[in-house]
């Protein structure tokens, strides 16, 4: 019976060369999978964005799309301001956050802009002072927020030039363990 790689110098060379190619290919692909470029487990939309979020807080925030803005509001019945929406969406999953955005910006830990994921809080500086605008990242290059008086909760693009120029930081807070409470 013939062995596939006989114990000769040429057989050993073939095995070493094969092992090296596997190692080189694996080393080349590893950074791509770590940064999400090659992520075979998620459906991708045009532009490289992941499909609909399975993050429970994002789904909860999406359920508020269309609810009117109301300064100081933090329920679907009365309406939402930006931090009220964030506070409400996370509270529905048992995560307690401060109510005002200038305190929410200290919650959790900072996340580099290139690593923002679904459920992360994104902050913008709109006016001078301690006030920040806040929304919840969908993980698809958009965020859900309650923008201003006269408008409604909506999903906006993080690549919009206005939001890019006012972007401050992103924060990752505790991941909820359960689905929305009734």
PyMOL commands that set and color helices and strands:
alter all, ss='L'
color gray80, all
select helices_A, chain A and resi 9-34+56-63+82-91+101-104+113-115+161-166
alter helices_A, ss='H'
color red, helices_A
select strands_A, chain A and resi 74-75+79-80+109-111+121-124+133-137+142-146+153-157+167-172
alter strands_A, ss='S'
color yellow, strands_A
deselect
rebuild
show_as cartoon
